[in-house]
Amino acid sequence: MFARYALATDSIPAADAAVKFGPSDPEAHRARATVFNRLQQPDEAAQSLERATALRYRDDYLWIELGITREELGDTEGALAALDQAVRWAPYYAHTHWQRGNLLLRMGQANDAFTELRTAAAANPRYAPNLIDLAWGISRNDLETTKALLNIKNDDERLALLRYLAKKGKGKEVHDEVHLLNDPRAVEYVNELAELLF
């Protein structure tokens, strides 16, 4: 009850009461952390999240929240350690790899970042458009660098890139790349890509 009230009102006293009455409840600590994050007090939020992860150490979402909060404090190594735990406890879920990959990207570790981001997109294809967009931006619109970052291995991945390029109006790049499709339906794809370009 105190935790719900704290979240609804951003009340620190209510969040403190939730922890007082439920010191072994990770959700009470999480609620307290949420309130402190909303009030832009990440130091207190991190302490509450550290307690929550100690109480429920296999919760990948708690580790992600801790990682985000630590990064906000400027502790990128601590953030990476938290996201490592998120991946450890949820290795087959896309969101853990996506969060870790984005942190690595912000840390300037593009190769490691794209390994994680590709893993996320393989686990959940909804991440694929964002992955392509990131690669295109990081490469500064260079097709070869984009392809290297994406590590394209099959027609499905190549077609996703071609669709992205066509939507961006990159006719030359589409033309240069479309002949690499091996799929017998390539003619249909060419027509689709032409429509996207126009």
Secondary structure, DSSP 8 states (H G I E B T S, - for coil): -HHHHHHHHT-HHHHHHHHHH-TT-HHHHHHHHHHHHHTT-HHHHHHHHHHHHHHSTT-HHHHHHHHHHHHHTT-HHHHHHHHHHHHHH-TT-HHHHHHHHHHHHHTT-HHHHHHHHHHHHHH-GGGHHHHHHHHHHHTTS-HHHHHHHHT--SHHHHHHHHHHHHHTT-HHHHHHHHTT---TTHHHHHHHHHHHH-
